[in-house]
Protein backbone atom coordinates (compact mmCIF):
# COMPACT_ATOMS: atom_id res chain seq x y z
CA UNK A 1 0.00 0.00 0.00
CA UNK A 2 2.80 2.39 0.94
CA UNK A 3 4.54 1.82 -2.41
CA UNK A 4 1.31 2.64 -4.29
CA UNK A 5 1.04 5.95 -2.43
CA UNK A 6 4.65 6.79 -3.23
CA UNK A 7 4.17 5.81 -6.89
CA UNK A 8 1.03 7.96 -7.14
CA UNK A 9 2.88 10.90 -5.58
CA UNK A 10 5.77 10.55 -8.02
CA UNK A 11 3.39 10.32 -10.97
CA UNK A 12 1.59 13.47 -9.82
CA UNK A 13 4.90 15.31 -9.45
CA UNK A 14 5.97 14.33 -12.96
CA UNK A 15 2.69 15.54 -14.45
CA UNK A 16 2.71 18.87 -12.61
CA UNK A 17 3.43 21.99 -14.69
CA UNK A 18 7.05 23.10 -14.67
CA UNK A 19 6.53 26.74 -15.62
CA UNK A 20 7.59 27.97 -12.16
CA UNK A 21 10.75 25.87 -12.14
CA UNK A 22 14.22 26.42 -13.48
CA UNK A 23 15.10 24.87 -16.82
CA UNK A 24 18.49 23.84 -18.20
CA UNK A 25 19.30 23.41 -21.90
CA UNK A 26 21.49 20.54 -23.14
CA UNK A 27 24.38 23.05 -23.38
CA UNK A 28 24.07 23.87 -19.67
CA UNK A 29 22.37 27.26 -20.01
CA UNK A 30 19.95 27.85 -17.14
CA UNK A 31 16.61 29.62 -17.53
CA UNK A 32 14.70 30.85 -14.48
CA UNK A 33 11.30 32.51 -14.33
CA UNK A 34 11.45 36.07 -12.99
CA UNK A 35 7.66 36.36 -12.86
CA UNK A 36 4.70 35.05 -14.89
CA UNK A 37 5.72 37.17 -17.93
CA UNK A 38 9.51 37.35 -17.83
CA UNK A 39 12.18 34.66 -17.77
CA UNK A 40 15.92 35.00 -17.45
CA UNK A 41 18.60 33.13 -19.42
CA UNK A 42 21.81 32.55 -17.46
CA UNK A 43 24.75 30.91 -19.28
CA UNK A 44 27.47 28.89 -17.55
CA UNK A 45 30.13 31.51 -18.38
CA UNK A 46 29.78 35.04 -19.71
CA UNK A 47 27.63 33.60 -22.50
CA UNK A 48 27.56 34.02 -26.23
CA UNK A 49 24.87 35.62 -28.36
CA UNK A 50 23.75 32.12 -29.35
CA UNK A 51 23.58 30.86 -25.75
CA UNK A 52 21.04 33.52 -24.82
CA UNK A 53 18.78 33.05 -27.85
CA UNK A 54 19.01 29.26 -27.69
CA UNK A 55 18.06 29.27 -24.01
CA UNK A 56 15.16 31.62 -24.65
CA UNK A 57 13.80 29.51 -27.50
CA UNK A 58 14.12 26.21 -25.64
CA UNK A 59 12.36 27.57 -22.54
CA UNK A 60 9.64 29.25 -24.60
CA UNK A 61 8.91 26.03 -26.52
CA UNK A 62 9.32 23.42 -23.80
CA UNK A 63 8.03 25.24 -20.74
CA UNK A 64 5.79 28.02 -22.04
CA UNK A 65 4.39 26.08 -25.01
CA UNK A 66 5.23 28.70 -27.63
CA UNK A 67 4.87 27.85 -31.32
CA UNK A 68 7.66 28.05 -33.88
CA UNK A 69 6.33 31.29 -35.37
CA UNK A 70 5.74 33.00 -32.00
CA UNK A 71 8.26 35.69 -31.12
CA UNK A 72 10.48 36.00 -28.08
CA UNK A 73 11.45 39.55 -27.02
CA UNK A 74 14.38 40.93 -25.04
CA UNK A 75 13.10 42.74 -21.94
CA UNK A 76 16.55 43.57 -20.57
CA UNK A 77 19.90 43.11 -22.26
CA UNK A 78 22.95 41.59 -20.62
CA UNK A 79 22.99 42.48 -16.92
CA UNK A 80 23.34 40.89 -13.49
CA UNK A 81 20.88 38.05 -12.92
CA UNK A 82 18.00 38.91 -10.58
CA UNK A 83 17.38 35.22 -9.84
CA UNK A 84 20.96 34.02 -9.19
CA UNK A 85 23.20 37.09 -8.85
CA UNK A 86 25.48 35.89 -11.68
CA UNK A 87 27.05 38.71 -13.68
CA UNK A 88 25.64 37.78 -17.07
CA UNK A 89 21.96 37.19 -17.82
CA UNK A 90 19.35 38.39 -20.31
CA UNK A 91 15.62 38.68 -19.63
CA UNK A 92 13.03 37.64 -22.24
CA UNK A 93 9.25 37.54 -22.63
CA UNK A 94 6.61 36.22 -24.97
CA UNK A 95 4.26 39.09 -24.03
CA UNK A 96 5.97 42.35 -25.06
CA UNK A 97 3.02 44.66 -24.40
CA UNK A 98 2.29 43.29 -20.91
CA UNK A 99 6.00 43.24 -20.04
CA UNK A 100 6.38 46.83 -21.36
CA UNK A 101 9.16 46.00 -23.80
CA UNK A 102 10.51 49.15 -25.49
CA UNK A 103 10.56 49.51 -29.30
CA UNK A 104 13.46 47.70 -30.98
CA UNK A 105 16.70 49.60 -31.43
CA UNK A 106 17.50 50.77 -34.97
CA UNK A 107 20.66 50.76 -37.07
CA UNK A 108 23.98 49.99 -35.40
CA UNK A 109 22.31 50.32 -32.00
CA UNK A 110 20.56 47.00 -32.72
CA UNK A 111 23.84 45.05 -32.60
CA UNK A 112 24.06 42.65 -29.69
CA UNK A 113 21.21 41.72 -27.38
CA UNK A 114 19.26 44.88 -26.57
CA UNK A 115 15.87 45.52 -24.99
CA UNK A 116 13.23 45.48 -27.71
CA UNK A 117 15.05 43.00 -29.93
CA UNK A 118 13.14 39.89 -30.97
CA UNK A 119 13.28 36.71 -33.01
CA UNK A 120 10.83 34.00 -33.93
CA UNK A 121 11.18 30.91 -31.77
CA UNK A 122 12.39 29.01 -34.83
CA UNK A 123 15.04 31.62 -35.64
CA UNK A 124 16.22 31.72 -32.02
CA UNK A 125 16.30 27.90 -31.93
CA UNK A 126 18.74 27.89 -34.86
CA UNK A 127 21.38 29.20 -32.44
CA UNK A 128 21.18 25.90 -30.53
CA UNK A 129 22.61 24.07 -33.54
CA UNK A 130 25.81 26.10 -33.59
CA UNK A 131 28.66 24.30 -31.88
CA UNK A 132 30.84 26.28 -29.46
CA UNK A 133 34.40 26.91 -30.69
CA UNK A 134 37.04 24.88 -28.87
CA UNK A 135 40.58 26.25 -29.04
CA UNK A 136 42.38 23.15 -27.73
KEFI-154747 format. One record per residue (C-alpha): residue number from 0; x, y, z. Coordinates in steps of 0.25 Angstrom, whole numbers, plus 5000, padded with zeros to 4 digits. Example, Ala and Ser with C-alpha at 12.3 -4.5 7.8 and 13.67 -1.06 7.14 Angstrom:
% KEFI-154747
SITE seq   xx   yy   zz
SITE   0 5049 4982 5031
SITE   1 5055 4996 5029
END
This chain:
% KEFI-154747
SITE seq   xx   yy   zz
SITE   0 5000 5000 5000
SITE   1 5011 5010 5004
SITE   2 5018 5007 4990
SITE   3 5005 5011 4983
SITE   4 5004 5024 4990
SITE   5 5019 5027 4987
SITE   6 5017 5023 4972
SITE   7 5004 5032 4971
SITE   8 5012 5044 4978
SITE   9 5023 5042 4968
SITE  10 5014 5041 4956
SITE  11 5006 5054 4961
SITE  12 5020 5061 4962
SITE  13 5024 5057 4948
SITE  14 5011 5062 4942
SITE  15 5011 5075 4950
SITE  16 5014 5088 4941
SITE  17 5028 5092 4941
SITE  18 5026 5107 4938
SITE  19 5030 5112 4951
SITE  20 5043 5103 4951
SITE  21 5057 5106 4946
SITE  22 5060 5099 4933
SITE  23 5074 5095 4927
SITE  24 5077 5094 4912
SITE  25 5086 5082 4907
SITE  26 5098 5092 4906
SITE  27 5096 5095 4921
SITE  28 5089 5109 4920
SITE  29 5080 5111 4931
SITE  30 5066 5118 4930
SITE  31 5059 5123 4942
SITE  32 5045 5130 4943
SITE  33 5046 5144 4948
SITE  34 5031 5145 4949
SITE  35 5019 5140 4940
SITE  36 5023 5149 4928
SITE  37 5038 5149 4929
SITE  38 5049 5139 4929
SITE  39 5064 5140 4930
SITE  40 5074 5133 4922
SITE  41 5087 5130 4930
SITE  42 5099 5124 4923
SITE  43 5110 5116 4930
SITE  44 5121 5126 4926
SITE  45 5119 5140 4921
SITE  46 5111 5134 4910
SITE  47 5110 5136 4895
SITE  48 5099 5142 4887
SITE  49 5095 5128 4883
SITE  50 5094 5123 4897
SITE  51 5084 5134 4901
SITE  52 5075 5132 4889
SITE  53 5076 5117 4889
SITE  54 5072 5117 4904
SITE  55 5061 5126 4901
SITE  56 5055 5118 4890
SITE  57 5056 5105 4897
SITE  58 5049 5110 4910
SITE  59 5039 5117 4902
SITE  60 5036 5104 4894
SITE  61 5037 5094 4905
SITE  62 5032 5101 4917
SITE  63 5023 5112 4912
SITE  64 5018 5104 4900
SITE  65 5021 5115 4889
SITE  66 5019 5111 4875
SITE  67 5031 5112 4864
SITE  68 5025 5125 4859
SITE  69 5023 5132 4872
SITE  70 5033 5143 4876
SITE  71 5042 5144 4888
SITE  72 5046 5158 4892
SITE  73 5058 5164 4900
SITE  74 5052 5171 4912
SITE  75 5066 5174 4918
SITE  76 5080 5172 4911
SITE  77 5092 5166 4918
SITE  78 5092 5170 4932
SITE  79 5093 5164 4946
SITE  80 5084 5152 4948
SITE  81 5072 5156 4958
SITE  82 5070 5141 4961
SITE  83 5084 5136 4963
SITE  84 5093 5148 4965
SITE  85 5102 5144 4953
SITE  86 5108 5155 4945
SITE  87 5103 5151 4932
SITE  88 5088 5149 4929
SITE  89 5077 5154 4919
SITE  90 5062 5155 4921
SITE  91 5052 5151 4911
SITE  92 5037 5150 4909
SITE  93 5026 5145 4900
SITE  94 5017 5156 4904
SITE  95 5024 5169 4900
SITE  96 5012 5179 4902
SITE  97 5009 5173 4916
SITE  98 5024 5173 4920
SITE  99 5026 5187 4915
SITE 100 5037 5184 4905
SITE 101 5042 5197 4898
SITE 102 5042 5198 4883
SITE 103 5054 5191 4876
SITE 104 5067 5198 4874
SITE 105 5070 5203 4860
SITE 106 5083 5203 4852
SITE 107 5096 5200 4858
SITE 108 5089 5201 4872
SITE 109 5082 5188 4869
SITE 110 5095 5180 4870
SITE 111 5096 5171 4881
SITE 112 5085 5167 4890
SITE 113 5077 5180 4894
SITE 114 5063 5182 4900
SITE 115 5053 5182 4889
SITE 116 5060 5172 4880
SITE 117 5053 5160 4876
SITE 118 5053 5147 4868
SITE 119 5043 5136 4864
SITE 120 5045 5124 4873
SITE 121 5050 5116 4861
SITE 122 5060 5126 4857
SITE 123 5065 5127 4872
SITE 124 5065 5112 4872
SITE 125 5075 5112 4861
SITE 126 5086 5117 4870
SITE 127 5085 5104 4878
SITE 128 5090 5096 4866
SITE 129 5103 5104 4866
SITE 130 5115 5097 4872
SITE 131 5123 5105 4882
SITE 132 5138 5108 4877
SITE 133 5148 5100 4885
SITE 134 5162 5105 4884
SITE 135 5170 5093 4889
END
